[in-house]
Amino acid sequence: METTPRRVSADIKGKGFAAGVRAAFRALYEAIQILQNSKVILPLLAYFVIKILLIISFIESGTGGLHAFWSYLLPGGQADGLEHYPHHVMLLPLAMQRLDIALDLFLHIIAQGMTVLLVAAVYSGKSASVVSSFHGTMKRYGHLVVVMIVALAAIFIVANIPYLIPISPESLPHRHIPTAAGILFGLIIQAFFIFAVPIVLLSTRPAFGALLDNFRFAFRNYTASLTLALVTFIVSLPTFLLGFKSQVIALRLFPELLIYIQITTELLQFISTYLLVGGVTVLFLRETGRPGADS
C-alpha cells in the first residue's frame, strides 16, 4: 500500500532556530511514515545484508582467496593475525572500517540514491519502483560518486583538524577531547553536504552545480540540516562509543563479542542512514516544492 504523508507547508528560512529544529523532526516523522511502503527500505536493506555477508566471510576466511582479500585490507604485519585466534576476530573492526571507504564511494551511494528516488516517489504520490530507481540512480552515478568524494574528503579533513594542533592528548584533562572535537567539526561540515545527493537526482544537476546548489540550500536551512545530521548520528552513537573499548571488553569476556558489536553497528548504521536520507529528501521536496522524480 502506498502512502502519501500529509505535507505541511513550512518555510523555515529566516524563522529561527526552533523552526529549523521542528522542520527537521517533521521531515523525519514523514520519512518514517513513508516506510508504510516497504519498497522504500529495500535498497538500504540489501546493502545491510551485503555488510553482514562480508562479516561472515571475514570470520570464515581461511587460507584461500578470502584470506588474500582480507589480508590486502590490513596494514603491515597485522594480516598475519588472520591465521591465529583470537587475533583474527580482533581484526574484524579494522578490516571493515577500511573496506567501508570503498563501499561508501561505489556501492552505498547506489543504495542511498535509490532510496532518495523511492522516498520522493512515495512522498509525491507516484508509483515507487525499485527497478526504475536503480536505473535512475545509475544514470547519475558518475555525478553521485563525485559529490560523495568531495563530501567525504571535506568531512575527513575538517574532522582531523583537532589532531593537527600540537598538543599531546595525554596533556589534556581528557585524552578523548580531540576525538570529540573532530566529531563535532565533522557533523558541522556534514550538514553542508547532506542535500547534494537529492539535488543530483531530483534536480538533475551536474556534480559541481549540485554541490553549489547544495551549499546554498543547506546554508538557508542550516538549523534543520544540522539537526538531521545530529539526530541520525545519535542513533549510531551507542556502538560508536562502545568501539573505544570494544577490544578490551571482548578480551575480558569473549573475543566473539566483537562480531556481535560489529553486526549491531551495521544495524544502527542502516537505521540512521535511512532516517538521514529519507529526512533530507522530504525536507528538500517540501522546501523547494519540487515533485518527486519518477522512479
C-alpha positions as CSV (number, residue, x, y, z in Angstrom):
1,M,0.0,0.0,0.0
2,E,1.4,3.4,-1.0
3,T,1.0,6.2,1.4
4,T,1.5,9.9,0.8
5,P,2.1,11.7,4.1
6,R,0.3,14.9,4.8
7,R,2.5,17.7,3.7
8,V,3.0,20.6,5.9
9,S,3.7,23.9,4.2
10,A,6.6,25.4,6.1
11,D,9.1,27.9,5.1
12,I,11.8,27.7,7.7
13,K,14.0,30.3,6.1
14,G,14.7,33.1,8.5
15,K,12.3,31.9,11.2
16,G,15.0,31.0,13.7
17,F,16.5,28.0,15.4
18,A,13.3,26.5,16.8
19,A,11.6,26.5,13.4
20,G,14.5,24.7,11.9
21,V,14.5,22.0,14.5
22,R,10.8,21.5,14.1
23,A,11.1,21.2,10.4
24,A,13.8,18.6,10.8
25,F,11.8,16.4,13.1
26,R,8.7,16.8,10.9
27,A,10.7,15.6,8.0
28,L,12.0,12.6,10.0
29,Y,8.4,11.8,11.0
30,E,7.2,11.9,7.4
31,A,10.1,9.8,6.3
32,I,9.1,7.2,8.9
33,Q,5.5,7.3,7.7
34,I,6.7,6.6,4.1
35,L,8.1,3.3,5.3
36,Q,4.5,2.0,5.1
37,N,5.5,1.4,1.5
38,S,8.0,-1.4,2.1
39,K,9.8,-0.9,-1.2
40,V,11.4,2.2,0.1
41,I,13.7,0.3,2.5
42,L,14.8,-2.4,0.1
43,P,18.0,-0.8,-1.3
44,L,19.4,0.0,2.1
45,L,18.3,-3.4,3.4
46,A,20.1,-5.1,0.6
47,Y,23.2,-3.1,1.4
48,F,22.9,-4.1,5.1
49,V,22.7,-7.8,4.1
50,I,25.8,-7.4,2.0
51,K,27.6,-6.0,5.0
52,I,26.5,-9.0,7.1
53,L,27.7,-11.4,4.5
54,L,31.1,-9.6,4.4
55,I,31.4,-10.0,8.2
56,I,30.7,-13.7,7.8
57,S,33.2,-14.0,5.0
58,F,35.9,-12.4,7.2
59,I,35.2,-14.8,10.1
60,E,35.2,-17.8,7.8
61,S,38.2,-16.7,5.8
62,G,40.9,-19.3,5.8
63,T,44.0,-19.6,3.6
64,G,42.3,-19.3,0.2
65,G,41.1,-16.3,-1.8
66,L,39.1,-14.8,1.0
67,H,42.3,-14.8,3.2
68,A,44.2,-12.9,0.4
69,F,41.4,-10.4,0.0
70,W,41.2,-9.5,3.7
71,S,45.0,-9.5,4.1
72,Y,45.1,-6.8,1.5
73,L,43.0,-4.5,3.7
74,L,45.2,-4.9,6.8
75,P,48.3,-2.8,7.2
76,G,51.8,-4.1,7.8
77,G,52.2,-7.4,9.6
78,Q,48.6,-7.3,11.0
79,A,47.5,-9.6,8.2
80,D,49.5,-12.4,9.9
81,G,46.9,-12.3,12.7
82,L,44.3,-13.7,10.4
83,E,45.8,-17.1,10.9
84,H,45.6,-17.0,14.7
85,Y,42.8,-17.0,17.2
86,P,41.7,-14.6,18.8
87,H,43.7,-12.1,16.7
88,H,41.6,-13.0,13.7
89,V,38.4,-11.9,15.4
90,M,40.1,-8.8,16.9
91,L,41.0,-7.5,13.5
92,L,37.4,-7.5,12.3
93,P,36.6,-3.8,13.1
94,L,39.7,-2.6,11.4
95,A,39.1,-4.6,8.3
96,M,35.5,-3.5,8.0
97,Q,36.5,0.1,8.6
98,R,39.0,0.0,5.7
99,L,36.5,-1.7,3.4
100,D,33.8,0.9,4.2
101,I,35.8,3.6,2.4
102,A,35.4,1.8,-0.9
103,L,31.9,0.6,-0.2
104,D,30.7,4.2,0.7
105,L,32.1,5.6,-2.6
106,F,31.0,3.0,-5.0
107,L,28.2,0.9,-3.6
108,H,26.5,2.6,-0.6
109,I,25.9,5.6,-2.8
110,I,23.7,3.5,-5.1
111,A,21.5,2.4,-2.2
112,Q,21.3,6.0,-1.0
113,G,20.4,7.2,-4.4
114,M,17.7,4.6,-4.9
115,T,16.3,5.5,-1.5
116,V,16.1,9.2,-2.5
117,L,14.1,8.3,-5.6
118,L,11.8,5.9,-3.8
119,V,11.1,8.3,-1.0
120,A,10.5,11.1,-3.5
121,A,8.1,9.0,-5.5
122,V,6.0,7.9,-2.5
123,Y,6.0,11.4,-1.0
124,S,4.7,12.8,-4.3
125,G,2.0,10.1,-4.6
126,K,3.7,8.4,-7.6
127,S,4.3,4.7,-8.2
128,A,7.5,3.5,-6.5
129,S,9.6,1.1,-8.5
130,V,12.9,-0.4,-7.2
131,V,14.0,-1.2,-10.7
132,S,13.3,2.3,-12.0
133,S,15.0,3.8,-9.0
134,F,18.1,1.7,-9.8
135,H,18.1,2.8,-13.4
136,G,17.6,6.5,-12.4
137,T,20.5,6.3,-9.9
138,M,22.9,4.6,-12.3
139,K,22.2,7.3,-14.9
140,R,23.6,9.8,-12.4
141,Y,26.1,7.5,-10.9
142,G,29.2,9.4,-12.0
143,H,27.9,12.7,-10.5
144,L,26.9,10.9,-7.3
145,V,30.5,9.5,-6.9
146,V,32.0,12.9,-7.5
147,V,29.8,14.6,-4.8
148,M,30.5,11.7,-2.4
149,I,34.3,12.0,-2.9
150,V,34.1,15.8,-2.3
151,A,31.9,15.4,0.8
152,L,34.0,12.6,2.4
153,A,37.2,14.4,1.7
154,A,35.9,17.6,3.3
155,I,34.5,15.8,6.3
156,F,37.7,13.9,6.8
157,I,39.9,17.0,6.6
158,V,37.8,19.0,9.0
159,A,37.3,16.2,11.4
160,N,41.1,15.7,11.7
161,I,41.8,19.4,12.3
162,P,41.9,18.9,16.1
163,Y,44.7,16.3,15.7
164,L,46.9,18.9,13.9
165,I,47.1,21.1,17.0
166,P,50.5,20.4,18.6
167,I,49.1,19.3,21.9
168,S,49.6,15.8,23.3
169,P,46.3,14.1,24.1
170,E,47.9,12.9,27.4
171,S,48.3,16.6,28.4
172,L,44.6,17.3,28.2
173,P,42.1,16.8,31.1
174,H,40.6,14.1,29.0
175,R,42.5,12.3,26.2
176,H,39.4,11.9,24.1
177,I,38.9,15.7,23.7
178,P,40.5,15.8,20.2
179,T,38.2,12.9,19.1
180,A,35.1,14.7,20.4
181,A,36.1,17.9,18.7
182,G,36.7,16.0,15.5
183,I,33.2,14.5,15.6
184,L,31.7,17.9,16.3
185,F,33.6,19.5,13.4
186,G,32.6,16.6,11.2
187,L,28.9,17.0,12.0
188,I,29.1,20.7,11.3
189,I,30.6,20.3,7.9
190,Q,28.4,17.2,7.1
191,A,25.3,19.5,7.5
192,F,26.6,21.5,4.5
193,F,26.6,18.4,2.2
194,I,23.5,16.4,3.1
195,F,21.4,17.8,0.2
196,A,23.9,17.0,-2.5
197,V,22.5,13.5,-3.4
198,P,18.9,14.6,-3.6
199,I,19.8,17.6,-5.8
200,V,21.9,15.4,-8.2
201,L,19.0,13.1,-8.6
202,L,15.9,15.3,-8.3
203,S,17.3,18.4,-10.0
204,T,19.5,16.5,-12.5
205,R,22.3,19.0,-11.9
206,P,25.9,18.0,-12.7
207,A,28.1,17.2,-9.8
208,F,29.7,20.6,-9.1
209,G,26.5,22.5,-9.9
210,A,24.7,20.3,-7.5
211,L,27.3,21.0,-4.8
212,L,26.8,24.7,-5.2
213,D,23.1,24.4,-5.0
214,N,23.5,22.1,-2.0
215,F,25.6,24.7,-0.2
216,R,23.1,27.5,-0.9
217,F,20.2,25.3,0.3
218,A,22.0,24.0,3.3
219,F,23.0,27.5,4.4
220,R,19.4,28.8,4.1
221,N,18.2,25.8,6.1
222,Y,21.2,25.2,8.3
223,T,19.5,24.6,11.6
224,A,17.3,21.9,10.0
225,S,20.4,20.4,8.2
226,L,22.4,20.2,11.4
227,T,19.5,18.8,13.4
228,L,19.1,15.9,10.8
229,A,22.9,15.2,10.9
230,L,22.9,15.3,14.7
231,V,19.8,13.1,15.3
232,T,20.9,10.4,12.9
233,F,24.4,10.4,14.4
234,I,22.9,9.9,17.9
235,V,21.1,6.8,16.6
236,S,24.5,5.2,15.9
237,L,26.2,6.7,19.0
238,P,25.9,3.6,21.3
239,T,28.1,1.3,19.2
240,F,30.4,4.3,18.2
241,L,31.2,4.9,21.9
242,L,31.5,1.2,22.6
243,G,34.1,1.0,19.8
244,F,36.6,2.8,22.0
245,K,36.7,-0.1,24.5
246,S,35.3,-2.9,22.4
247,Q,38.5,-4.9,22.1
248,V,39.3,-4.6,25.8
249,I,35.8,-5.7,26.7
250,A,35.9,-8.6,24.2
251,L,39.2,-9.8,25.6
252,R,37.9,-9.8,29.1
253,L,34.6,-11.6,28.2
254,F,35.0,-13.5,24.9
255,P,36.5,-12.4,21.6
256,E,33.4,-13.3,19.5
257,L,31.7,-10.3,21.2
258,L,33.3,-8.2,18.6
259,I,31.3,-10.0,15.9
260,Y,28.0,-9.1,17.6
261,I,29.2,-5.5,18.2
262,Q,30.0,-5.2,14.5
263,I,26.6,-6.6,13.4
264,T,24.9,-4.2,15.8
265,T,27.0,-1.3,14.4
266,E,25.8,-2.2,10.9
267,L,22.2,-2.4,12.0
268,L,22.3,1.0,13.7
269,Q,24.0,2.5,10.6
270,F,21.3,1.0,8.4
271,I,18.6,2.7,10.5
272,S,20.4,6.1,10.8
273,T,21.2,6.1,7.0
274,Y,17.5,5.7,6.2
275,L,16.5,8.4,8.6
276,L,19.1,10.8,7.2
277,V,18.4,10.1,3.5
278,G,14.6,10.0,4.0
279,G,14.5,13.1,6.2
280,V,16.8,15.1,3.9
281,T,14.7,14.1,0.8
282,V,11.4,15.0,2.4
283,L,12.8,18.3,3.7
284,F,14.2,19.2,0.2
285,L,11.0,18.4,-1.6
286,R,8.9,20.3,0.9
287,E,11.1,23.4,1.0
288,T,11.5,23.6,-2.8
289,G,8.0,22.5,-3.8
290,R,9.5,20.0,-6.3
291,P,7.6,17.0,-7.3
292,G,9.4,13.7,-6.7
293,A,11.2,12.3,-9.7
294,D,9.6,9.3,-11.4
295,S,11.1,6.1,-10.1
